[in-house]
C-alpha cells in the first residue's frame, strides 16, 4: 500500500513536457547555417593568381609541379616616424591611417637602442606597421595596384630593382594620400610608408615575374 502511494506521489511531482520547447529545440538543430555571400566569394586577386599567374609561371620557368610556383606569402606596410621623438601624437594619427588603409589594427614599433645624437631613448614609439596575410593581403594588393598607384603624381611605373636577392620586393611611397581611404582634409602631416611584398620565390627573377603577372606596373628600365 505504501509503495502504491509513493508511486502516485512521484507521478504528480513530474512536470509535463512542453511540446513547444521540444519543437523549438529540434528546429534549432535542423536550421541550416546562413553563410553571407561576401564571405563565400574569394578575393579577386586570389582568383587571378590561380587563373593567370600560376599557368604563366609554369610555362615561363618550366616547373614540373604547380607547388613549385612562387606565391605571395604576406604584405608588410610600415610607417617609420622619426618625428615622433618630438611629436608623440603623430603615432596616433599614423595608427588610424594604417588601420583605414589596410583594414587591420597596426602594431606600434619602438626603438631598440638609445641614440643620443637623435635624442632617441630605448623603447620610444617611432613607427607603426601592419602584416597582411590571406584574404586581406589579396584585397590590399588589388587596391594597391588598381587604385593607389595610378593616383601617384607623374606615375610612370615602379622600379624593377627594389628586390632583396631572395624574391622579396619593397616599394617606398612618399605620401599616404594616394590611398583613397585617407581623408586629405583631416591629415595633420604628409607621411611616407614602405610596402614590402614577401614571396616564396628563390630568386629576384621569379619574384619579379610573379608580381608582373599579378599586374604590378614595372617600368621598362
Long-range contacts (C-beta under 8 A, 24 or more apart in sequence): 42-135, 42-138, 43-135, 43-138, 43-139, 43-142, 44-138, 44-142, 45-138, 45-139, 45-141, 45-142, 45-214, 46-135, 46-138, 48-214, 48-215, 49-138, 49-214, 52-213, 53-210, 53-213, 53-214, 56-209, 56-213, 57-206, 57-209, 57-210, 57-213, 60-209, 61-206, 61-209, 70-167, 70-199, 70-200, 70-201, 70-202, 70-206, 70-207, 70-209, 70-210, 71-199, 71-200, 71-210, 72-137, 72-138, 72-141, 72-197, 72-198, 72-199, 72-210, 72-214, 73-133, 73-198, 73-199, 73-200, 74-131, 74-132, 74-133, 74-137, 74-198, 75-131, 75-132, 75-137, 75-140, 75-141, 75-195, 75-196, 75-197, 75-198, 76-129, 76-130, 76-131, 76-132, 76-194, 76-195, 76-196, 76-198, 77-101, 77-102, 77-129, 77-130, 77-132, 77-140, 77-193, 77-194, 77-195, 77-196, 78-109, 78-127, 78-128, 78-129, 78-130, 78-193, 78-194, 78-195, 78-196, 79-127, 79-128, 79-129, 79-176, 79-191, 79-192, 79-193, 79-194, 80-109, 80-126, 80-127, 80-192, 80-194, 81-126, 81-127, 81-128, 81-191, 82-118, 82-126, 83-189, 84-124, 84-125, 84-126, 84-127, 85-118, 85-119, 85-120, 85-124, 85-126, 86-119, 88-125, 89-188, 90-188, 90-189, 90-191, 91-125, 91-127, 91-128, 93-187, 93-188, 93-189, 94-127, 94-128, 94-191, 95-128, 97-176, 97-182, 97-187, 97-191, 98-128, 98-129, 98-130, 98-193, 100-179, 100-181, 100-182, 101-140, 101-176, 101-179, 101-181, 101-182, 102-130, 102-132, 102-136, 102-140, 103-136, 103-139, 103-140, 104-130, 104-132, 104-136, 105-130, 106-130, 107-131, 141-197, 141-214, 143-179, 144-195, 145-214, 145-215, 145-216, 145-217, 146-215, 147-179, 147-180, 148-178, 148-179, 148-180, 149-178, 149-217, 151-178, 151-180, 152-178, 156-219, 157-217, 157-218, 157-219, 157-220, 158-216, 158-217, 158-218, 158-219, 159-218, 159-219, 160-208, 160-218, 160-219, 160-221, 163-204, 163-207, 163-208, 164-204, 165-204, 166-201, 166-202, 166-203, 166-204, 166-207, 167-199, 167-200, 167-201, 167-202, 167-203, 167-204, 167-206, 167-207, 167-208, 167-210, 168-196, 168-197, 168-198, 168-199, 168-201, 168-207, 169-196, 169-197, 169-199, 169-207, 169-208, 169-211, 169-216, 170-194, 170-195, 170-196, 170-197, 171-195, 171-196
